């Protein structure tokens, strides 16, 4: 025989708890909706008070344009004129490099051929020439390692930016100071076999 106190439908107390539970759930949802509504209204009020209107923005733009001097009356500087604070750069030959690099993932061999130049400040030209003679083999080894370890995506980059930066960094580290300003690829080719 079943105990009538254990079934929730037979007990009047169970009905009171169920009705009270439903009422408190609705109150909680209403409180959450009210909170979200208050936050949204507060954000709207801040936006209206803080951000300028379209008319204010247009007035500020007009004031800025009126305060800016007219630059069209000044003649443009010639493009090849050297500014006094800019130093003249010279190009130095860094050599030819031919490398074969096996790519195990694609089971292919890359044949890379480059001719490198570097730019140096004119006052560093004699120093770089001396360093190139004394540290030629170390520099050659670093360039070959960089070219061999280059990924196919690095080699297909139009500007060869990553490879240039690596060569510039390693070469200046070998020289002991940042003498090279930039690396230039005058000839570059690679063939995948």
C-alpha positions in Angstrom: 0.0 0.0 0.0 1.4 3.4 -0.9 1.9 6.1 1.6 -0.3 9.1 0.7 2.3 11.5 2.3 5.0 10.6 -0.2 3.1 11.5 -3.4 3.5 15.1 -4.3 0.1 15.4 -6.0 -1.8 14.2 -2.9 -0.1 16.6 -0.5 -1.5 20.2 -0.2 2.0 21.4 1.0 3.6 20.2 -2.3 1.1 22.3 -4.3 2.0 25.4 -2.3 5.7 24.9 -2.9 5.2 24.4 -6.6 3.1 27.6 -6.9 5.7 29.5 -4.9 8.6 28.2 -6.9 6.9 29.3 -10.2 6.3 32.8 -8.7 9.9 33.2 -7.6 11.2 32.1 -11.0 9.1 34.8 -12.7 10.3 37.4 -10.3 13.9 36.5 -10.9 13.4 36.7 -14.7 11.7 40.1 -14.4 14.5 41.4 -12.2 17.1 40.3 -14.8 15.1 41.9 -17.6 14.8 45.1 -15.6 18.5 45.1 -14.8 19.4 44.7 -18.5 17.0 47.5 -19.4 18.5 49.9 -16.8 22.0 49.1 -18.2 21.0 49.8 -21.8 19.3 53.0 -20.8 22.3 54.1 -18.9 24.6 53.4 -21.9 22.3 55.4 -24.2 22.3 58.4 -21.8 26.1 58.3 -21.6 26.4 58.2 -25.4 24.1 61.2 -25.8 26.0 63.2 -23.2 29.5 62.2 -24.2 29.7 61.9 -28.0 29.3 65.0 -30.1 26.4 65.4 -32.5 26.8 65.5 -36.3 26.6 69.3 -36.3 29.3 69.5 -33.6 31.6 67.2 -35.5 31.2 69.2 -38.7 32.0 72.4 -36.8 35.1 70.9 -35.3 36.3 69.7 -38.8 35.7 73.2 -40.3 37.7 74.8 -37.4 40.6 72.4 -37.9 40.7 73.0 -41.6 40.6 76.8 -41.1 43.5 76.6 -38.6 45.7 74.5 -40.9 48.0 76.6 -43.2 47.6 76.2 -46.9 50.3 73.8 -48.1 49.6 74.2 -51.8 51.5 77.6 -51.9 54.8 75.9 -50.9 56.8 74.4 -53.8 57.4 70.6 -53.4 60.9 69.5 -52.6 62.7 67.7 -55.4 62.4 63.9 -54.9 66.1 63.2 -55.2 67.2 66.0 -52.9 69.1 64.8 -49.8 67.9 66.3 -46.6 70.6 67.6 -44.3 69.8 65.0 -41.5 69.9 62.1 -44.0 73.1 60.3 -44.6 74.2 59.2 -48.1 74.1 55.4 -48.6 76.4 53.3 -50.8 75.8 49.9 -52.2 78.3 47.1 -51.5 78.4 43.7 -53.2 77.7 40.8 -50.8 78.2 38.1 -53.4 76.6 35.3 -55.3 74.9 32.4 -53.5 73.7 29.1 -55.1 72.0 26.7 -52.8 70.2 23.3 -53.1 67.7 22.6 -50.3 65.9 19.3 -49.9 62.3 19.6 -48.7 61.3 16.3 -47.0 57.6 17.1 -46.7 57.1 17.5 -50.4 59.9 15.2 -51.4 61.4 18.0 -53.7 64.6 19.8 -54.0 64.8 23.6 -54.3 67.6 25.2 -56.2 68.1 28.8 -55.1 70.3 31.3 -56.8 70.8 34.9 -55.5 73.1 37.9 -55.9 73.1 40.1 -52.8 73.9 43.7 -52.3 73.8 45.7 -49.1 73.4 49.4 -48.4 75.7 51.1 -45.9 76.3 54.7 -44.8 79.0 56.3 -46.9 81.2 56.9 -43.8 81.1 53.1 -43.1 82.0 52.0 -46.6 85.7 51.3 -45.9 84.9 49.6 -42.6 82.4 47.3 -44.2 84.8 46.5 -47.0 87.4 45.4 -44.5 84.9 43.4 -42.5 83.6 41.6 -45.6 87.2 40.5 -46.4 88.0 39.3 -42.9 84.6 37.7 -42.1 83.5 36.6 -45.6 83.2 32.9 -44.9 81.2 33.3 -41.7 78.8 35.6 -43.5 78.6 33.2 -46.5 77.7 30.3 -44.1 75.0 32.3 -42.4 73.4 33.4 -45.7 73.5 29.8 -47.0 71.9 28.5 -43.7 69.1 31.1 -44.0 68.4 30.2 -47.6 68.4 26.5 -46.9 66.1 26.8 -44.0 63.7 29.1 -45.8 60.1 27.8 -46.3 58.5 27.8 -49.7 56.2 30.6 -48.6 59.2 32.8 -47.6 60.7 32.2 -51.1 57.4 33.1 -52.9 56.9 36.4 -51.0 57.2 39.2 -53.5 59.4 41.3 -51.3 61.3 38.4 -49.7 60.9 40.4 -46.4 61.6 37.7 -43.9 64.7 36.4 -45.7 66.1 40.0 -46.0 65.5 40.6 -42.3 67.2 37.4 -41.3 70.2 38.1 -43.5 70.5 41.7 -42.2 70.3 40.5 -38.6 72.8 37.7 -38.9 75.2 39.8 -41.0 75.2 42.8 -38.6 75.7 40.3 -35.7 78.8 38.9 -37.5 80.1 42.5 -38.0 79.6 43.3 -34.4 77.5 46.5 -35.1 74.7 47.5 -37.4 76.7 48.6 -40.4 74.3 47.2 -43.1 71.2 49.3 -43.5 69.3 47.0 -45.8 69.8 43.9 -48.0 69.0 44.0 -51.7 68.4 41.0 -54.0 69.6 42.1 -57.4 69.0 38.6 -58.8 66.8 35.9 -57.4 65.6 32.7 -58.7 64.5 29.4 -57.3 63.4 26.2 -59.0 61.5 23.3 -57.4 62.4 19.9 -58.7 
